[in-house]
Amino acid sequence: MSETDLSFLEGLSFEQILYDMLLTVPEDLDRSEGSIIYDALAPMALALFKHHQERGKIIEQAFAVTATRKYLELMAIDYGLALDANEPTEDLRNRILRHKRNPERGGALEDYERWALSIPGVNYARGLNLIRGIGTADLVVGGTIPNLLERVRELIDRLKTPGLDIVVRHVSKQVVPIEVAVTGLDKERARQTILTYTSSIGVGGTLFLAQIFAVLVGAGATDAVIRLPTTSITLRPDAQIDPVVTIL
């Protein structure tokens, strides 16, 4: 272990550090609280403890999963990601993490998704290969910014592989009727419970009947009979669920 390696302090409290230091003092010397040796070592133990605490905070700023806003913005600049002053911190964190975890692959579909998600306000992007035949691809995007498609198209046109016919389009909606007879739970509460669940289903995801039943029981229902749909439903690859919920 080097002289500057303080990893041995990991997880130790001030009291534990001081105790370990006192153990190095010969037993025939007074090591009790208030003794000269104790009073000499205590400030050093406290300084080591505080130093390690601050060191840990500094190290956390080097990782996108733990960095605070200021350091996330510096990371974004390093990666060449555009900044938007109104962008929520967690959205910025997720954009940086996506960028780090999905390196460029020479024009693969993942690159187009990555490029689209580098735009502040774009929160979803999925590439669909050969959707209109050989040499074609669709990039399905979703987000909260004005002129979403135009901004994504402009970036993709600059970066795309020559010869690729790529269309940028919005996420579509897939209407799914849901009819449930519920016992022991207010109808509006049951409806909102189902809508909360469906809002968690991503584009191209699956609506599970068992999960509908589970969330209703978890909300206080004593029983639930799902009339529609009759089976779990997997959405189209480019579709987001548009639930029409009826409580019987």
N, C-alpha and C positions, 0 to 999 in steps of 0.2 A: 504494500500500500504506500503510495507517494505521500510526501509531507502535506500536500494540498488536498488529498482525498478525504473528504468528510462524510463519505457514504456510511461510515460506521455510526453516524449520528441519526440515521434515518429512523423515524418513529420514536426516538427517545425524548422524554420530558426533561425539563431543567433539573428536576430532582434526581432522575436516573443518571444524567451526565455527571452531576456533582458526586453522586454515590460512587460511580466508577472511578472518578478522579481520586476520591478519598481512599479507595482500595489500594491505590499505588503508594500511599504513605505508610511507612513502617508502623507496625502495630504498637510498638512501645512509645509512640508519640500520641499526644492528645489530639483526636480527630473529632471530638464532640462539637455540637453546635455552639458557637460563641468562642471556640478556641482560635488561636492565631492562625493555624493551618486552615481551619474551616473558613474563617473570614477571608483568607487570602485566595482560596480556591473558588469560593462561591461567585465572585464577580466574573472570573474567567469562565466558569460553567455557564453563567447567564449569558455572557457575550457569545459563547459558542452556540448556545441554543438559539439566540436571536439571529445570529449570522446564518445558521442553517435554515431557519424559517424564511428569511429574506431570500436566500439562495434558491429555495424551493419556489418562491413566487416568481423569481426571475426566470427560472427554467420553464415554468408554466406558460410564460409569454411566447415561448418558441414553438408552441404547438397550437394548431388552429382549434383543437377541441377545448382548450382551456384559456386561450388568450383573451384579453379584454379588447374593447372596441379599438383603442388607439393602435394596438399591435396587429389586430386583424386588418386594419386599413393599410399598414405598412406591408403586410404579407400580400395583400391584393395588388399593391403597386409593384412589388417584386415579381409577381406572376403576370403582370400586364392586364389585370382585370379592371374593368371600368368601375369607378366608384360613384355612388349616388348618395348624397347626404341624407336623404329621407329613407334610405333602405334600413329596415330593422336589422339589428346586430346579428340575430340568429340566421336571417336570410343570407347575410354576408358570410357568416361562418360556414353555412352549408355550401355556398358557391365555391369558397376556397377549398373545402374538403372534397367536393366533386372534382375540382380541377386537379388536386393532388393525387386523388385515387384513380383517376382515369386519364393517364398520359396519352398523348397523341399517337395514332397508329397509322400514319401515312394515308389519311383520307378515308378511313373506315367509318361506318355509320356512327360509331361511338364518338368520333371526332366532331361530327356535325351536332350531335347532342351536346357535347362539351362546349363547342363554340356558342351555341344558342344560349346555354345556361350561364355563359360568361357575361351576358347582358343583364344589368340590374333590373329586377322586376320580372324576369322570365323564371318561373318556378317549375316548369315541366317541359321536357323535350324528349321525344322518342322517334328514332329512325325506323322506317319500315322499308325493307329492301325488296326490289323487284315488284313493287305493288302494282305498277302499270306495265310490266314487261321488262325484258332485258335492258340494262343500262338506265333503269329508273329507280328512284327512291322518293319517299315522302318523309318530310320532317314535320311531325305533329307537335305543336307547341301550345303552352298555356301560360298566362301571366296576368299581371295587374297594371301594365303600363299602356299608355295610349300608343296607337300605331304599332302594335306588337308585331304584326306580320311584316310590315315594311321594314322595321328595324332589324328583324332577324334575317329577312331576305337580303338586305344590303350587306350584312356581314357574311352570310353564306356565299353570296355571289363573288365576294372578294377571295374567299378561301377554298371554294369547292374544287374538286378534281375536274380538269378539263374533260368535256364529253359526257359528264354525268347529267342526266335530266332529273333534277330534284325540285320537288314542289314543297313549299312551306305552307302549312295550313293549320287552322285552329283545331283543338281537341273537339270532337263531336260529342253530342249528348245521346245517350241510349235510355229511352223511357222504359222503366220497369215498374209495372203495377204490383203493389204489395198490399194484400188484404189479410188481416189477422183478427181473430176473435180472442179477446183478452178477458181474463177473470182476475178480480182483485187489484186492478190498477186503473186509475183515471184514464179516460180515452186520450185526452190531450197529452198527458204524461207519457203514455205508451207511444203515441205518434212521435213525440220529440225524441224519445229513447231510440226508436228505429232510425230516425233521421240522423241522429248523432252517429250511430253505427255506419250508416250508408255513406256519410261524409268522410269516413276513414278509408273507404275503398278507393284505391288508386285507379288510374287509367288502365284499362285492360284487366282489371282485377276481378275477383269472384265474390258474388253475394252468396253467403252460406246460410241455408235455412237454420241449421243448428245454432249459428251465431245470433240470428234474430231471436230465437227462443231463449238463448242464454242471457242476452242483454235485457229482455223483458222480465225474466225471473229475477235477475240481479237488481232490477229497478223496483221489485216488490210484487210482481204478478204471481198469482198462485197457479195459473195455468194459461197456456196460449196455444191456439190452433191456427196454423198458417194455411190459409186457403189458396193464396197466390203469392209467389209462384209455387208451382208444385215440385220443383227441383231447384237445386242451387244453380245460379246463372253466372257464366263467365262472360264478361263484357267483350265487345269487339276490341281489337288491339289499340285502336285510336279513340276509344269512347270512354266517356266519364258517365257514371250512373246519374240518371235523372229520376229519382224515386217518386212514385205517386202512391202515397200511403193512405189506406183506409182502415180504420179500426171499427170492427163490427161489435 
